[in-house]
Amino acid sequence: MFGKPAIFVPLPNVSNNHQEYNAKVLEKVGAARIVLNKDLNAKTLNNEIEDILKDDEKLEQMGENAKKIAVYNVEDKIYEEVRKLIK
């Protein structure tokens, strides 16, 4: 929503690996990077951060891509879905 690039480190033991799948959606549209927990160390994370920050164009594009995929008013949408289920 705020148009900021992200680096995700999905937890590996979460139900059905949903954190990684959710992160992949953002990675696929160029709004985020993923570092798997098994690959996480100071050097890997630092390299990802530096790679994004050293390129102003990449930083801006990732932010724009994040805005494009953002879901606004999500709480209203969840409320409506719950309401439908209750009926």
Salt bridges, closest charged atoms under 4 A:
GLU20 OE2 - LYS24 NZ 3.36
ASP39 OD1 - LYS38 NZ 3.38
GLU48 OE1 - ARG33 NH1 2.61
ASP51 OD2 - ARG33 NH2 2.60
ASP51 OD1 - LYS54 NZ 3.73
ASP51 OD2 - LYS58 NZ 2.94
GLU64 OE2 - LYS67 NZ 3.98
GLU80 OE1 - ARG83 NH1 2.87
GLU81 OE2 - LYS84 NZ 3.24
